[in-house]
Amino acid sequence: MSRIAEPGSPRTRGGRLRAFAAVLALVIGATGGVVANPAPAYAADYPTWPEVQQAKADTKAAARAVDQIIGLIGELEANVAAARAEAERRTEELFVAQQAYDDAVRRADDIQAQADEAQAAADEAESNAGQLAAQLYRTGGRISA
């Protein structure tokens, strides 16, 4: 015959207590014991006075470096402006020299054309003189009209 515990009997309360303890053990086990084993507390890690002073010095050094770089940038900008001005001046000189060269080439071409015309005229005159000399020789020095 089986015995059934009556409600409110010590047997029923003990079973409930064991069930609660089992569930509690499962919850604690599932959370990794976070509740039972809290992380240790540490004091805040503040910098020391020498570290603060070093940081201030580093900041001042960085500010000096920035000022130096800004100065260098100003110098470079001035150099760029001077280089551009020089390039413009030399470009103008090149343009003037190119025009002078082109003018000289045109004059040389004109002079060569004149020399070619003069040479052609001289060649024709020489040919005419040779024909005249041949005719004089044939006619005995008389020129017929």
Secondary structure, 3 states (H helix, E strand, C coil): CCCCCCCCCHHHHHHHHHHHHHHHHHHHHHCCCCCCCCCCCCCCCCCCHHHHHHHHHHHHHHHHHHHHHHHHHHHHHHHHHHHHHHHHHHHHHHHHHHHHHHHHHHHHHHHHHHHHHHHHHHHHHHHHHHHHHHHHHHHCCCCCC
